[in-house]
């Protein structure tokens, strides 16, 4: 991975952007894309649409969602403790003891997610699985007045952001879902910008995927793509206890995942796999029997319908503070998408 691209990926992973509050990460995308794009447009919802060869054909939309899971301040009590709700899906059992930041109009405020110490829990309380509404955020305020002076109801909250470099080109971060998808979409568009493509490419950092693929729906309506490829993350099953028979045989470092199923146009799938074969790129195939919980489900049914594909990055420990991905998989996904796009012509037919 070239240094400028790696720096951009790490910037994305260190920038807050829970669903509904994606403005900081979208600003990063606009700044980066300005160096190679023919157009950069931000719509009323916050989707950032990066155009390359805007007048070409066919029109290809790449969608990587820029939002991440997070929390929202719901209540501040008179002792200064903050009750919160989840934005997107959370496993409450991994929240206790996590460091967080509350993102306020005056800047960020550090805090920790807590509950009573185990010594103070009754036997009945210890036996219960924690739920978000029983936890709180402690920002160290002496009372409710001090807490309310620093934050307010509706402020977004994220895990403490950052990147941990692991062995074998693996990294861990709270935001790999789905900042790696944004990076892949933008990097593929950058590579196409350096080549002589017939297709028009619109790489979109979509908003609000984690609460219902809402940004992809509106962005696809405006872009009017002939082909739409969503880029997201996929559960890696190379960990203890994971069931490959149920979720597919997916390993970190073995290449990007290409999805098959009714959410996927079969011609697009065949062309993506053919592009991988032509470039001797490793891919992993996963089946999904219905609409996927990704931007692909919104792309497929936009306007009169879009020929849809789905590329995914193997990801361990999804929706946690230690989501692990492999940088080779990330870069290969961008190279695969660029090769696929370069194989398209104005005469390409996606009718099944």
C-alpha positions in Angstrom: 0.0 0.0 0.0 1.5 3.3 -1.1 2.3 5.7 1.8 -0.2 8.4 0.8 -3.0 5.8 0.6 -2.1 4.3 3.9 -2.0 7.7 5.6 -5.5 8.4 4.2 -6.8 5.1 5.6 -5.4 5.8 9.0 -6.9 9.3 8.9 -10.3 7.8 8.2 -9.9 5.3 11.0 -9.0 8.1 13.5 -11.9 10.4 12.5 -15.4 10.2 14.2 -18.5 9.6 12.2 -21.4 7.7 13.8 -24.6 7.5 11.7 -26.2 11.0 11.5 -22.9 12.7 12.4 -20.6 11.8 9.5 -19.4 15.4 8.7 -15.8 15.0 10.0 -15.1 11.9 8.0 -16.8 13.3 4.9 -14.6 16.3 5.1 -11.6 14.0 4.9 -13.0 12.3 1.8 -13.6 15.6 0.0 -10.1 16.8 0.7 -8.4 13.6 -0.4 -10.5 13.2 -3.6 -10.0 16.8 -4.8 -6.5 15.8 -6.1 -7.8 13.3 -8.7 -11.6 13.7 -9.1 -13.4 15.5 -11.9 -16.2 16.4 -9.5 -16.8 16.2 -5.8 -20.4 16.8 -4.6 -22.0 16.6 -1.1 -25.7 16.1 -1.0 -28.3 17.2 1.6 -27.9 14.0 3.6 -24.1 14.2 3.6 -23.2 11.6 1.0 -20.0 12.6 -0.7 -20.0 11.7 -4.4 -16.6 11.6 -6.1 -16.9 11.6 -9.9 -14.2 10.3 -12.4 -14.8 10.5 -16.1 -18.3 11.8 -15.4 -19.5 11.6 -19.0 -18.5 8.0 -19.6 -20.5 4.8 -20.0 -21.6 2.7 -18.3 -22.2 4.7 -15.1 -20.6 2.8 -12.1 -21.4 3.7 -8.5 -19.0 2.4 -5.8 -20.6 2.7 -2.3 -18.5 2.5 0.9 -20.4 3.7 4.0 -18.6 6.4 5.9 -20.6 6.0 9.1 -19.7 3.8 12.1 -21.6 2.5 15.0 -21.7 4.8 18.0 -23.9 6.1 20.8 -26.0 9.1 21.7 -26.5 11.0 24.9 -30.0 10.4 26.2 -30.0 11.9 29.7 -27.6 13.6 32.2 -28.5 13.1 35.8 -28.0 15.4 38.7 -24.8 13.6 39.7 -23.3 14.1 36.3 -23.6 10.6 34.9 -24.7 10.2 31.3 -27.3 7.6 30.1 -26.9 6.7 26.4 -28.4 4.7 23.6 -26.8 2.9 20.8 -26.5 4.1 17.2 -26.3 0.9 15.2 -25.9 -2.6 16.6 -23.9 -3.2 19.8 -23.0 -6.1 22.0 -23.5 -4.6 25.4 -21.2 -7.3 27.0 -18.1 -5.7 25.5 -19.0 -2.1 26.4 -18.1 -2.1 30.1 -14.8 -0.4 30.8 -14.5 1.1 27.3 -13.0 4.5 26.8 -15.2 6.9 24.7 -15.4 10.4 23.5 -18.5 12.6 23.5 -18.4 14.9 20.5 -19.9 18.3 21.5 -20.1 21.7 19.7 -17.1 22.8 21.9 -15.0 19.8 21.1 -14.6 16.2 22.4 -15.0 15.2 26.0 -13.3 12.0 27.3 -15.3 9.5 29.3 -15.6 5.8 30.2 -18.5 3.4 30.1 -19.2 1.9 33.5 -21.5 0.1 35.8 -21.2 -0.8 39.5 -18.0 -2.7 40.4 -18.4 -6.4 40.5 -17.9 -6.4 44.3 -21.1 -4.3 44.6 -23.3 -6.5 42.4 -25.8 -8.9 43.9 -25.7 -12.5 42.8 -28.8 -11.8 40.7 -27.2 -8.8 39.0 -24.0 -10.8 38.3 -26.1 -13.5 36.5 -27.8 -11.0 34.2 -26.4 -10.0 30.8 -25.7 -6.3 30.7 -28.0 -4.0 28.6 -27.1 -0.6 27.3 -29.8 1.2 29.4 -28.2 -0.2 32.6 -24.8 1.4 31.8 -23.6 4.9 32.0 -20.8 7.2 30.8 -18.7 8.9 33.4 -16.8 12.0 32.2 -15.6 12.8 35.7 -18.0 15.7 36.3 -18.6 16.7 39.9 -22.4 17.1 39.3 -25.1 17.5 36.7 -24.4 21.2 36.2 -20.8 20.6 35.3 -21.7 17.7 33.0 -24.5 19.7 31.2 -22.1 22.6 30.7 -19.8 20.3 28.7 -22.3 18.1 26.9 -26.0 17.9 26.1 -28.7 15.5 25.0 -28.2 14.3 21.5 -24.5 14.6 21.4 -22.9 11.7 19.5 -20.4 9.4 21.2 -17.8 7.0 19.8 -15.3 4.6 21.2 -11.8 6.1 21.6 -10.5 6.0 18.0 -7.1 4.9 16.8 -5.2 2.2 14.9 -3.2 -0.7 16.4 -0.7 -2.3 14.0 -0.6 -6.1 14.4 1.6 -8.8 12.8 1.4 -9.7 9.1 -0.1 -6.5 7.8 -3.1 -6.8 10.2 -4.5 -3.8 11.9 -7.1 -3.3 14.7 -9.4 -0.3 15.0 -13.0 0.5 16.2 -13.8 2.0 12.7 -12.7 -0.6 10.1 -16.5 -1.1 9.6 -16.6 0.6 7.2 -13.8 3.1 6.7 -12.0 0.4 4.8 -15.0 0.4 2.3 -14.7 4.1 1.9 -11.0 3.8 1.2 -11.5 1.0 -1.3 -14.1 3.0 -3.2 -11.9 6.1 -3.3 -8.7 4.2 -4.2 -10.4 2.3 -7.0 -11.6 5.7 -8.4 -8.1 7.1 -8.1 -6.7 4.2 -10.1 -9.3 4.6 -12.8 -8.6 8.3 -13.0 -5.0 7.4 -13.9 -6.1 5.1 -16.7 -8.1 5.4 -19.9 -11.5 4.0 -18.8 -14.7 4.1 -20.8 -16.9 3.9 -17.7 -17.9 6.8 -15.5 -17.1 6.1 -11.9 -18.9 7.7 -8.9 -17.3 6.7 -5.7 -19.6 7.5 -2.8 -18.9 7.7 0.9 -22.5 7.0 1.9 -24.1 8.0 5.2 -26.4 6.1 7.7 -25.8 2.6 6.5 -25.7 1.3 10.0 -29.3 2.4 10.6 -30.8 1.2 7.4 -28.7 1.8 4.2 -30.4 5.3 3.9 -27.6 7.2 2.3 -27.0 4.7 -0.5 -30.7 4.9 -1.4 -30.7 8.6 -1.9 -27.2 8.7 -3.5 -28.2 6.0 -6.1 -31.3 7.9 -7.0 -29.2 11.0 -7.8 -26.3 9.1 -9.5 -28.5 6.9 -11.7 -25.9 4.1 -12.0 -26.1 1.3 -14.5 -23.8 -0.8 -12.1 -23.6 -0.4 -8.4 -20.9 -2.1 -6.2 -21.1 -1.9 -2.5 -17.9 -2.3 -0.5 -18.2 -3.5 3.1 -16.8 -5.9 5.6 -17.4 -9.6 6.1 -17.2 -11.8 9.1 -13.9 -13.7 9.1 -14.4 -17.2 10.3 -10.7 -18.0 11.0 -11.2 -17.5 14.8 -12.0 -20.0 17.5 -15.6 -21.2 17.5 -16.7 -19.6 14.2 -18.9 -21.8 12.0 -17.7 -21.8 8.4 -20.6 -24.1 7.5 -23.0 -21.3 8.4 -21.0 -18.2 7.6 -18.6 -19.2 4.9 -14.9 -20.0 5.0 -13.3 -16.6 5.1 -9.7 -15.9 6.2 -7.8 -12.7 6.8 -5.0 -12.2 4.2 -6.6 -14.5 1.6 -8.1 -11.8 -0.5 -11.4 -9.8 -0.7 -14.7 -11.5 -0.6 -17.0 -11.6 -3.6 -20.7 -12.3 -2.7 -23.2 -14.4 -4.7 -26.9 -14.5 -4.2 -30.2 -12.8 -5.2 -28.9 -9.4 -4.1 -26.2 -9.7 -6.8 -26.5 -9.4 -10.5 -25.0 -12.6 -12.0 -23.3 -10.8 -14.9 -21.6 -8.4 -12.5 -20.5 -11.4 -10.3 -19.0 -13.2 -13.4 -17.2 -10.0 -14.6 -15.7 -9.3 -11.2 -14.4 -12.9 -10.9 -13.1 -12.7 -14.5 -11.2 -9.5 -13.6 -9.7 -11.3 -10.6 -8.6 -14.2 -12.7 -7.1 -12.0 -15.4 -5.0 -10.2 -12.8 -4.2 -13.4 -10.8 -5.9 -11.8 -7.7 -7.0 -14.1 -4.9 -10.7 -13.8 -4.0 -13.0 -15.7 -1.5 -16.6 -16.5 -2.5 -19.4 -16.2 0.0 -23.1 -16.9 -0.6 -26.0 -14.8 0.8 -29.5 -16.1 0.3 -31.4 -12.8 0.5 -31.0 -9.0 0.6 -27.7 -8.4 2.3 -27.4 -6.0 5.3 -25.3 -3.6 3.3 -25.6 -0.8 0.8 -26.1 -3.4 -1.9 -29.7 -4.0 -1.0 -30.5 -0.3 -1.5 -28.5 -0.1 -4.8 -30.3 -3.1 -6.3 -33.7 -1.5 -6.1 -32.8 2.1 -6.8 -35.0 3.7 -9.5 -35.8 1.1 -12.2 -33.1 -1.3 -10.8 -29.3 -1.4 -10.8 -26.9 -4.3 -11.7 -25.4 -4.8 -8.3 -22.3 -6.4 -6.9 -20.8 -6.7 -3.4 -17.1 -6.8 -2.4 -16.3 -7.3 1.2 -13.1 -7.2 3.4 -12.6 -10.0 5.9 -13.1 -8.6 9.4 -12.6 -10.2 12.8 -14.7 -9.0 15.8 -17.1 -6.8 13.9 -18.9 -4.1 15.9 -16.3 -4.0 18.6 -13.3 -1.8 19.5 -10.9 -4.3 18.1 -12.1 -5.0 14.5 -9.2 -6.6 12.7 -8.6 -6.4 8.9 -5.6 -7.2 6.7 -4.1 -4.3 4.7 -3.4 -6.7 1.7 -7.0 -7.6 1.5 -8.0 -3.9 1.5 -5.6 -3.0 -1.3 -6.5 -6.0 -3.4 -10.1 -5.1 -3.2 -9.3 -1.6 -4.7 -7.2 -3.2 -7.4 -10.0 -5.7 -8.2 -12.6 -3.0 -8.5 -10.4 -0.9 -10.7 -9.7 -3.9 -13.0 -13.4 -4.7 -13.2 -14.2 -1.1 -14.1 -11.5 -1.0 -16.8 -13.0 -4.1 -18.4 -16.4 -2.4 -19.0 -17.4 -0.8 -22.2 -20.4 1.2 -23.3 -21.7 -2.0 -24.9 -21.5 -4.0 -21.6 -24.8 -5.9 -21.0 -25.8 -6.8 -17.5 -29.1 -8.4 -18.3 -29.2 -11.9 -16.6 
